[in-house]
Amino acid sequence: MPVRKLARIVDDALRDESRARRVATDPQFRMAVQKDRRTELSKFKTVEHALKDRARIEASKARKKKKKKG
């Protein structure tokens, strides 16, 4: 894994950690999470990265499955 990518991951995680501590007790944030959990939590970079990774993995699995059938 390239050093820059690793540094970006660590930086985003530290920023998200700080933000999560600030908003964890915010009643407005809690209500927003109850309404639409995925949208509200996707504002965090680490969650955004995880969603992109998940989509990439699912697309890869779909391609492999398609090749096996074809």
HUGI-V750252 format. One line per field, one symbol per residue. phi: phi as a letter, one per 20 degrees, with the letter a starting at -180 (. if undefined). burial: + if it has 16 or more other C-alpha atoms within 10 Angstrom, else -. Layout:
# HUGI-V750252
phi: ???
burial: ???
This chain:
# HUGI-V750252
phi: .fffffffffffffffffffffegeffffffffffbgffffffefffgffffffffffffffffffffff
burial: -----------++--+------------------------+--++++-----------------------
